[in-house]
Amino acid sequence: MTETMANKATSIDTTDTTRILMCAPHHYDVDYVINPWMEGNIHRSSRDQAETQWQKLHDVLKEYAVIELIEPKPGWPDMVFTANAGLILGDRVVLSRFFHEERQGEEPHFQKWFEDNGYTVYVLPKGLPFEGAGDALFDRGGGWLWAGYGFRSELDSHPYLAKWLDVEVLSLHLVDSRFYHLDTCFCPLQGGYLLYYPGAFDAYSNRLIEMRVPADKRIAIDEVDAVNFACNTVNIDRTVVMNKATESLKQRLDELGFTVIETPLTEFLKAGGAAKCLTLKMSEPRSIETQTSTVQSRVIHLEGHLLDSGLVNRALDTIVSGGGSFQVLSFDLGKQRQDSSVAEVKVIAPDVTVMDDIMGQLIDLGAASLPREAQPAELEPVVQNGVAPDDFYVTTIYPTEVLIGDRWIKVKGQRMDGAIALSQTDSGPVASCKLLRDLEIGESVVVGSRGIHTIRELASLKSKKADEFSFMGAGVSSERRVELVVEQIAWDLRRIRDRGGKVVVTAGPVVIHTGGSEHLKQLIRGGYVHALLGGNAIAVHDIEQAMLGTSLGMDMKRGVSVHGGHRHHLKAINTVRRHGSIAKTVEAGELTSGVMYECVKNNVPFSLAGSIRDDGPLPDTKMDLIEAQADYARLVEGADLILMLSTMLHSIGVGNMTPSGVKMVCVDINPAVVTKLSDRGSVESTGVVTDVGLFLSLLVHQLSKLTGQYAPVDVLN
């Protein structure tokens, strides 16, 4: 901060007279491009025309205010836009820190003028952009300060404004690059009215505006007025001076008691400015009672192969798209290619709600608060069985820890879309991932985002062992050779089986229709399947084929419909219902082949989840949704790999209840299905876009070829 001169008290006008600072455009030109309006306008502005337009604006404003001038300096063509010089309140001014170097040379000239005129000048830390009254506007009704960020000013500057000017600051996130300063799309008017363009702001900012400004005082303009900078208006009492406005906007303002004065400023629009940009109001009323800033900040820690994995870019994009800002405090790339990277990033958000939203997404990415910044998790009690408190933390597939007191506790039963429930035991608190329906009175639930971090195993660049499986990275494999993907999957299936691991298959009826059942049966006989999940349909069609040679009435060998075949699936269902279960039908000798037969004979557990469209259903089908989900979760537990075969709903359901660390392969002819599974975020998932029958045929063939260390126990025929 620069101290004021001794005579400042006599230099500051304390009357109610409106005082405005302007700078003549003697050196004005469009010399560079630092906003979209400058594109295509380099040296296309007429200085004579600019002088004429500026003088007319000066003369209009002189009728309503005292105009003071700062001498323009050669080499700084944008000094004419004095709104960006700083932010003034009383005898204090926060000097601007320009974002672009093309304007940074203006700072000492404006600082000298402020000091010479008796202001106390506050200077922000170097490297913290803030562009004065272009991005900070006092409300004319509530007395708070609206402050913009996103393009020219950083969110982290707002706490300084609150402290130095003793004012409440409300932060607004600009998202349209045409409206790079707040004053290009936002103008508080006398009497608490607000002229603004909603399209320039994110959803949070629009909600904040609506919360603070009553509907009858909000004047939302259309794009046609916005691009003519109708919001870039000078408001003095009930007079508004602007470049141009549509008849409808002028009529609306007239109805509200405002006098509109239009004065063309087209030469300055070429540089992205108009009436408000050309003026800096030096007198602001003080009707402020609350002097606070709601801006929040936290430090996160990122570690891993940050550049190769794209994690650091995703984290920073998450912060900005979520309505926040950031500062990279440190970034160590490591010295060797295989070294991990470490970054510390300061996250800034306009309030605690936005911060919690951003932190929740960052936690999902694997970002953790540093120990010195970490605060214990916030807990709220369950007051109604099956209902979580508001703002409960929603879990992901990744292993999670919560900070309870001074102790990090690992969450048990990790899965997606649950809540973290805390219960007390004799050995201390226990944190568990629970579905909402399973929450009980007496438990506490983690809310917000404090004291939480996920453990992410980021892909390593180090050489893998010869037998280590890799799916060529996460994603959808629609262009790759299916044979190559199958070869990798076969290798992993053999390795999992031979070490006593667990493979779960989720399959749909398409497996039967495409002739894939013969190959799936061989996988079951060979010991490669340890649980089967599906719906009523796959079992019905499999049993129909085994008993009657048809699937949905189609002869599977000849590919033609069979007379009366449309009743075959009901006959199959009826037979099983007569015996009471699939296993009893096998025992009775009426079911002698097929996928379900092999499951029974090889002691492979299966679970069939029913739906409203099911015929029958089979006695084994669980028509209670909650019971079916629980049974699926039981069979998924401990899985090393899940093979999802042409069943969208069951695959997505299984994916949501599966923690990270479990490899997943989704095979479907529809790329939307495999994309959905890939989008869940696991780096150990892949999608194969192909016919499932072909895929299973290739898989069985590849398994039969494997020799050596993983020689088959049972040769597949």
Buried (B, 14 or more C-beta within 10 A) or exposed (E): EBEBBEEBEEEBBEEEEBBBBBBBBBBBBBBBBBBEBBEEBEEEBEBEBBBBBBEEBBEBBEEBBBBBEBEBBEEBBBBBBBBBBBBBBBBBBBBBBBBBEBBBBBBEBBBEBBBEBBBBBBBBEEEEBBBBBBBBBBBBBBBBBBBBBBBBBBBBBBBBBBBBBBBBBBBBBBBBEBBBBBBBBBBBBBEBBBBBBBBBBBEBBBEBBEEBBEEEBBBBBBEEBBBBBBBBBBBBEEBBBBBBBBEEBBEBBEEBEBEBBBBBBBBBBBBBBBBBBBBBBBBBEEEBEEBEBBBBBBBBBBBBBBEEBEBBEBBBEBBBEBBBBBBEEEBEEEEEEEEBBBBBBBBBBBBBBBBBBBBBBBBBBBBBBEEEBBEEBBBBEBEEEEBBBEBBBBBBBBBBBBBBEEEBBEBEBBBBEBBBBBEEEEEEBBBBBBBBEBBEEEBBBBBBBBBBBBBBEBBEBEEEEEEEBEBEEBBBBEEBEBEEBBBBBBBBBBBBBBEEBBBBBBBBBBBBBBBBBBBBBBBBBBBBBBBBBBBBBBBBBBBBBBBBBBBBBBBBEEEEEBEEBEEBBEEBBEBBBEBEBBBBBBEEEBBEBBBBBBBBBBEBEBBBBBBEEBEBBBBBBBBEEEEBBBBBBEBBBEBBBBBBBBBBEBBBBBBBBBBBBBBBBBBBBEBEBBBBBBBBBBBBBBBBBBBBBBBBBBBBBBBBEBEEEBEBEEEBE
